[in-house]
């Protein structure tokens, strides 16, 4: 006799999470590009003024926390969705 697989209520959530993971992986790539732009801009600013830009430093700190949230979600460390589904990390 062939047994039919039993569908559980968790299966649809697994596939929805997979879609969110694809979106978050795309966000990771976009944020990586933004990080490169911010890093180069900050370097040029520091060369010209002998000090880093405070606003870029603050933005970089938020970007670092966002990276952490993305990585934690992508590696199943948390079920909480990062920005844009929640607030930007402060």
C-alpha positions in Angstrom: 0.0 0.0 0.0 1.2 3.5 -0.9 0.8 5.9 1.9 -0.2 9.4 1.0 1.9 12.2 2.6 0.2 14.0 5.3 0.1 17.8 4.8 0.8 19.8 7.9 -0.1 23.4 8.5 3.6 24.3 8.5 4.2 23.5 4.9 2.7 26.7 3.4 4.6 28.8 5.9 7.8 27.1 4.8 7.2 28.2 1.2 6.2 31.7 2.1 9.3 31.9 4.2 11.3 30.8 1.2 9.8 33.6 -0.9 10.7 36.1 1.9 14.2 34.6 1.9 14.6 35.3 -1.8 13.4 38.9 -1.2 15.8 39.3 1.7 18.7 37.8 -0.3 18.0 40.4 -3.0 17.9 43.1 -0.4 21.2 41.9 0.9 22.7 42.4 -2.6 21.3 45.9 -2.9 22.4 46.9 0.5 25.9 45.5 -0.3 26.1 47.9 -3.2 24.9 50.8 -1.1 27.6 49.9 1.5 30.3 50.1 -1.2 29.0 53.6 -2.2 28.9 54.8 1.4 32.4 53.4 2.1 33.9 55.1 -0.9 32.0 58.4 -0.2 33.1 58.3 3.5 36.7 57.7 2.5 36.7 60.6 0.0 35.0 62.8 2.6 37.6 61.9 5.2 40.5 62.6 2.7 39.1 66.0 2.0 38.1 67.1 5.5 40.4 65.0 7.7 37.3 63.6 9.5 34.6 61.2 8.7 31.1 62.5 8.0 28.9 62.1 11.1 25.7 61.4 9.1 27.4 58.8 7.0 28.8 57.2 10.2 25.3 57.1 11.7 23.8 55.7 8.5 26.6 53.1 8.4 25.8 51.9 11.9 22.1 51.5 10.9 23.3 49.6 7.8 25.4 47.3 9.9 22.4 46.5 12.1 20.3 45.9 9.0 22.9 43.5 7.6 22.8 41.6 10.9 19.0 41.4 10.7 19.2 40.1 7.1 21.8 37.5 8.0 19.9 36.3 11.1 16.7 35.9 9.0 18.4 34.2 6.1 20.1 31.7 8.4 16.9 30.9 10.4 18.3 32.7 13.4 15.0 34.6 13.7 11.6 34.5 12.2 11.2 38.3 12.5 11.3 39.9 9.0 13.7 42.8 8.6 13.0 46.2 7.0 10.7 46.9 4.9 8.4 44.6 6.9 9.6 46.1 10.2 11.1 49.4 11.2 14.6 50.4 10.0 17.1 49.6 12.8 18.0 52.7 14.8 
